[in-house]
Amino acid sequence: MIKTEKLSSCPVCGSLKIATILNGYDYESRTGDYRIDRCSACGIRFTNPRPLKEDLHKLYDARNSPDFVHVGPIISRLRSISIRCSLARILKFGRDDLRVLDFGCGDGFFTLQLRRHLQCRRITACDFHDTPPFYLRSRDDIRYCSFEEHHQTVGGYHLIICRHVLEHLTNPAQWIKKLQKTLTPGGVLVVEVPNYGSVWRKIFGRYYSGLSLPRHLIHFEERTLKMVLEDFEILAEYKSHTPLLGRSLGYLLSVSLTNIGMPGLMTYPFQVLCDRLRGSSTVLGMIVKNRS
């Protein structure tokens, strides 16, 4: 079990004008009921109650959440193809000999793909844990550090990748300011977050696996993501997709299904097709440049 705190004000702007918009449950770890509240002042949606800061690590210590994928060679190949497409979009805004930070690297698979690009000269990866994840073990060409250790680094990064991280943080705006200080003038920051406005969230409601309660503390839409990145110059905005229907169906039907198992992969083309027809997506992405 984890200890939680009930919020009576917005964790981003401090407003007392908050209202519950969804009642949910932790279907993954069974830690209890949670709400999603919305601040009428800034528009941010947030999980309430939320895990206490000192207990937050308990949700990640075992490295068994969907952010740490254990799959065979076929799924790994598909992940590689998807990441190569993402990197083609990202690296065109970078220079040669990039110093790169993968902030919130998860299992390290994305970081490993970065290493294969000649543009990425020096790479640092960091996450909650003190020890490197599976894919980064015994890699002398990639530096790994914990979030706590990263606070002590000088920075000087030309490119910072922040994929599916902000939603896990108690105050993402504060973290963005910290990252901005480690980014070079004109440096590029790439942010991806789950899209609360996805058509599938509207269909599945409390059973939508993209909510990931209580791991996801903040729930973004386009406007609120732009608000958090308001000190940057927007270079590009994009929508992308990740399999989410398998686990959502499992929560709805009370059976054990995964997003990258057979049901999840079989429904993925249908998921993407419906998203495109509705102009929606499961993921929001922004590539921004440091103005300072």
C-alpha positions as semicolon CSV with decimal commas, in nm:
position;residue;x (nm);y (nm);z (nm)
1;M;0,000;0,000;0,000
2;I;0,104;0,360;-0,053
3;K;0,022;0,666;0,152
4;T;-0,166;0,944;-0,026
5;E;-0,253;1,309;0,026
6;K;-0,578;1,480;-0,069
7;L;-0,530;1,805;-0,259
8;S;-0,761;2,099;-0,188
9;S;-0,598;2,327;-0,445
10;C;-0,443;2,301;-0,791
11;P;-0,085;2,162;-0,774
12;V;0,024;2,388;-1,062
13;C;-0,133;2,732;-1,004
14;G;-0,263;2,696;-0,647
15;S;-0,624;2,786;-0,728
16;L;-0,897;2,658;-0,496
17;K;-1,142;2,633;-0,785
18;I;-1,122;2,260;-0,856
19;A;-1,391;2,007;-0,942
20;T;-1,399;1,631;-0,995
21;I;-1,447;1,523;-1,358
22;L;-1,379;1,148;-1,335
23;N;-1,383;0,880;-1,066
24;G;-1,125;0,610;-1,131
25;Y;-0,937;0,319;-0,978
26;D;-0,584;0,175;-0,978
27;Y;-0,650;-0,135;-1,191
28;E;-0,280;-0,216;-1,215
29;S;-0,164;-0,229;-0,852
30;R;-0,502;-0,222;-0,673
31;T;-0,402;0,059;-0,438
32;G;-0,751;0,207;-0,428
33;D;-0,984;0,469;-0,573
34;Y;-0,868;0,796;-0,725
35;R;-1,033;1,096;-0,885
36;I;-0,927;1,323;-1,166
37;D;-0,996;1,685;-1,075
38;R;-0,983;1,988;-1,302
39;C;-0,869;2,337;-1,210
40;S;-1,103;2,597;-1,356
41;A;-0,831;2,863;-1,333
42;C;-0,549;2,705;-1,538
43;G;-0,732;2,404;-1,686
44;I;-0,487;2,142;-1,554
45;R;-0,631;1,799;-1,472
46;F;-0,469;1,611;-1,187
47;T;-0,499;1,291;-0,986
48;N;-0,651;1,336;-0,642
49;P;-0,558;1,204;-0,394
50;R;-0,199;1,152;-0,506
51;P;0,083;0,938;-0,360
52;L;0,300;1,110;-0,102
53;K;0,639;1,210;-0,240
54;E;0,819;0,971;-0,007
55;D;0,599;0,680;-0,125
56;L;0,605;0,760;-0,496
57;H;0,908;0,538;-0,558
58;K;0,708;0,230;-0,450
59;L;0,515;0,245;-0,778
60;Y;0,839;0,210;-0,978
61;D;1,086;0,014;-0,763
62;A;1,002;-0,323;-0,920
63;R;1,031;-0,185;-1,276
64;N;0,724;-0,385;-1,373
65;S;0,497;-0,105;-1,500
66;P;0,406;-0,061;-1,870
67;D;0,705;0,177;-1,900
68;F;0,936;-0,123;-1,858
69;V;0,852;-0,357;-2,144
70;H;0,974;-0,718;-2,147
71;V;0,914;-0,849;-2,498
72;G;1,054;-1,079;-2,763
73;P;1,247;-0,996;-3,081
74;I;0,938;-0,921;-3,296
75;I;0,800;-0,652;-3,064
76;S;1,151;-0,514;-3,015
77;R;1,183;-0,482;-3,392
78;L;0,852;-0,297;-3,413
79;R;0,963;-0,064;-3,133
80;S;1,287;0,006;-3,319
81;I;1,100;0,101;-3,635
82;S;0,865;0,332;-3,444
83;I;1,154;0,500;-3,261
84;R;1,350;0,551;-3,582
85;C;1,051;0,739;-3,725
86;S;1,036;0,954;-3,410
87;L;1,409;1,028;-3,423
88;A;1,388;1,130;-3,788
89;R;1,134;1,393;-3,680
90;I;1,339;1,507;-3,380
91;L;1,698;1,512;-3,505
92;K;1,630;1,734;-3,806
93;F;1,608;2,021;-3,555
94;G;1,945;1,933;-3,400
95;R;2,303;2,008;-3,492
96;D;2,594;1,768;-3,530
97;D;2,780;1,641;-3,223
98;L;2,481;1,666;-2,994
99;R;2,504;1,631;-2,620
100;V;2,176;1,454;-2,536
101;L;1,978;1,387;-2,219
102;D;1,707;1,120;-2,217
103;F;1,515;1,240;-1,912
104;G;1,300;0,958;-1,776
105;C;1,450;0,682;-1,987
106;G;1,228;0,395;-1,863
107;D;1,372;0,063;-1,975
108;G;1,643;0,241;-2,180
109;F;1,534;0,107;-2,519
110;F;1,482;0,455;-2,666
111;T;1,822;0,567;-2,531
112;L;1,985;0,273;-2,705
113;Q;1,839;0,382;-3,038
114;L;1,977;0,733;-2,982
115;R;2,325;0,585;-2,949
116;R;2,305;0,454;-3,307
117;H;2,290;0,807;-3,450
118;L;2,620;0,978;-3,526
119;Q;2,463;1,315;-3,437
120;C;2,433;1,202;-3,074
121;R;2,790;1,233;-2,947
122;R;2,744;1,218;-2,570
123;I;2,432;1,065;-2,416
124;T;2,307;1,075;-2,058
125;A;2,000;0,885;-1,940
126;C;1,826;0,928;-1,605
127;D;1,524;0,796;-1,417
128;F;1,392;0,726;-1,066
129;H;1,632;0,440;-0,996
130;D;1,991;0,439;-0,871
131;T;2,095;0,160;-1,109
132;P;2,062;0,159;-1,491
133;P;1,772;-0,026;-1,658
134;F;1,804;-0,352;-1,850
135;Y;1,903;-0,211;-2,190
136;L;2,167;0,023;-2,046
137;R;2,355;-0,222;-1,828
138;S;2,722;-0,261;-1,920
139;R;2,703;0,035;-2,163
140;D;3,018;0,241;-2,118
141;D;2,913;0,475;-2,403
142;I;2,596;0,592;-2,223
143;R;2,605;0,763;-1,884
144;Y;2,321;0,675;-1,648
145;C;2,223;0,866;-1,333
146;S;1,922;0,894;-1,103
147;F;1,702;1,203;-1,094
148;E;1,873;1,303;-0,768
149;E;2,219;1,277;-0,924
150;H;2,103;1,472;-1,228
151;H;2,022;1,773;-1,009
152;Q;2,394;1,803;-0,941
153;T;2,503;1,806;-1,307
154;V;2,611;2,121;-1,487
155;G;2,405;2,054;-1,797
156;G;2,498;2,202;-2,132
157;Y;2,268;1,971;-2,329
158;H;2,185;2,053;-2,691
159;L;1,888;1,815;-2,691
160;I;1,667;1,689;-2,407
161;I;1,417;1,409;-2,467
162;C;1,128;1,401;-2,220
163;R;0,893;1,125;-2,337
164;H;0,606;1,018;-2,109
165;V;0,758;1,177;-1,801
166;L;0,573;1,501;-1,720
167;E;0,253;1,316;-1,635
168;H;0,443;1,134;-1,354
169;L;0,561;1,456;-1,185
170;T;0,381;1,647;-0,909
171;N;0,451;1,987;-1,068
172;P;0,569;1,950;-1,430
173;A;0,607;2,327;-1,479
174;Q;0,876;2,339;-1,209
175;W;1,059;2,044;-1,363
176;I;1,051;2,207;-1,707
177;K;1,218;2,516;-1,560
178;K;1,489;2,294;-1,409
179;L;1,546;2,122;-1,742
180;Q;1,558;2,458;-1,921
181;K;1,852;2,560;-1,703
182;T;2,049;2,256;-1,825
183;L;1,968;2,327;-2,192
184;T;2,203;2,536;-2,405
185;P;2,075;2,864;-2,557
186;G;1,880;2,760;-2,865
187;G;1,880;2,398;-2,744
188;V;1,587;2,170;-2,827
189;L;1,344;2,004;-2,585
190;V;1,115;1,722;-2,700
191;V;0,809;1,645;-2,487
192;E;0,554;1,367;-2,527
193;V;0,259;1,306;-2,294
194;P;-0,057;1,092;-2,301
195;N;-0,351;1,279;-2,450
196;Y;-0,641;1,309;-2,205
197;G;-0,851;1,433;-2,497
198;S;-0,817;1,102;-2,683
199;V;-1,142;0,964;-2,823
200;W;-1,059;0,634;-2,647
201;R;-1,049;0,801;-2,308
202;K;-1,399;0,930;-2,379
203;I;-1,515;0,582;-2,481
204;F;-1,359;0,381;-2,197
205;G;-1,387;0,642;-1,923
206;R;-1,248;0,512;-1,593
207;Y;-1,128;0,193;-1,764
208;Y;-0,897;0,373;-2,008
209;S;-0,545;0,240;-1,947
210;G;-0,389;0,572;-2,057
211;L;-0,502;0,724;-1,725
212;S;-0,262;0,493;-1,535
213;L;-0,386;0,598;-1,191
214;P;-0,214;0,687;-0,962
215;R;0,114;0,685;-1,160
216;H;-0,003;0,963;-1,387
217;L;-0,039;1,265;-1,162
218;I;-0,115;1,521;-1,435
219;H;-0,340;1,464;-1,739
220;F;-0,264;1,684;-2,040
221;E;-0,450;1,821;-2,338
222;E;-0,296;2,044;-2,607
223;R;-0,373;2,372;-2,428
224;T;-0,232;2,267;-2,093
225;L;0,083;2,120;-2,251
226;K;0,143;2,453;-2,428
227;M;0,091;2,632;-2,098
228;V;0,367;2,428;-1,931
229;L;0,601;2,503;-2,226
230;E;0,512;2,872;-2,260
231;D;0,874;2,990;-2,210
232;F;0,988;2,803;-2,521
233;E;0,951;2,865;-2,894
234;I;0,741;2,592;-3,056
235;L;0,921;2,434;-3,354
236;A;0,673;2,154;-3,421
237;E;0,361;1,990;-3,280
238;Y;0,260;1,634;-3,359
239;K;0,020;1,359;-3,262
240;S;0,128;0,998;-3,233
241;H;-0,012;0,667;-3,118
242;T;0,071;0,391;-2,874
243;P;-0,128;0,068;-2,819
244;L;-0,374;0,119;-2,533
245;L;-0,686;-0,082;-2,616
246;G;-0,570;-0,423;-2,491
247;R;-0,525;-0,320;-2,130
248;S;-0,835;-0,096;-2,145
249;L;-1,047;-0,391;-2,256
250;G;-0,891;-0,598;-1,978
251;Y;-0,986;-0,341;-1,715
252;L;-1,338;-0,319;-1,855
253;L;-1,389;-0,697;-1,867
254;S;-1,191;-0,776;-1,549
255;V;-0,949;-1,003;-1,735
256;S;-0,571;-0,992;-1,772
257;L;-0,481;-0,833;-2,108
258;T;-0,181;-0,624;-2,212
259;N;-0,138;-0,351;-2,469
260;I;0,138;-0,537;-2,652
261;G;-0,015;-0,884;-2,633
262;M;-0,227;-1,031;-2,911
263;P;-0,551;-0,837;-2,830
264;G;-0,361;-0,510;-2,798
265;L;-0,169;-0,549;-3,123
266;M;-0,470;-0,678;-3,318
267;T;-0,680;-0,375;-3,216
268;Y;-0,398;-0,124;-3,268
269;P;-0,465;-0,057;-3,642
270;F;-0,832;0,000;-3,559
271;Q;-0,729;0,233;-3,275
272;V;-0,507;0,443;-3,505
273;L;-0,769;0,452;-3,782
274;C;-1,040;0,580;-3,546
275;D;-0,803;0,837;-3,399
276;R;-0,716;0,972;-3,742
277;L;-1,079;0,987;-3,851
278;R;-1,160;1,187;-3,537
279;G;-0,844;1,403;-3,555
280;S;-0,743;1,256;-3,218
281;S;-0,443;1,066;-3,083
282;T;-0,329;0,882;-2,772
283;V;-0,006;1,087;-2,751
284;L;0,068;1,460;-2,781
285;G;0,415;1,573;-2,883
286;M;0,594;1,908;-2,902
287;I;0,942;2,004;-3,016
288;V;1,043;2,339;-2,866
289;K;1,352;2,561;-2,862
290;N;1,509;2,732;-2,563
291;R;1,469;3,108;-2,601
292;S;1,731;3,196;-2,340
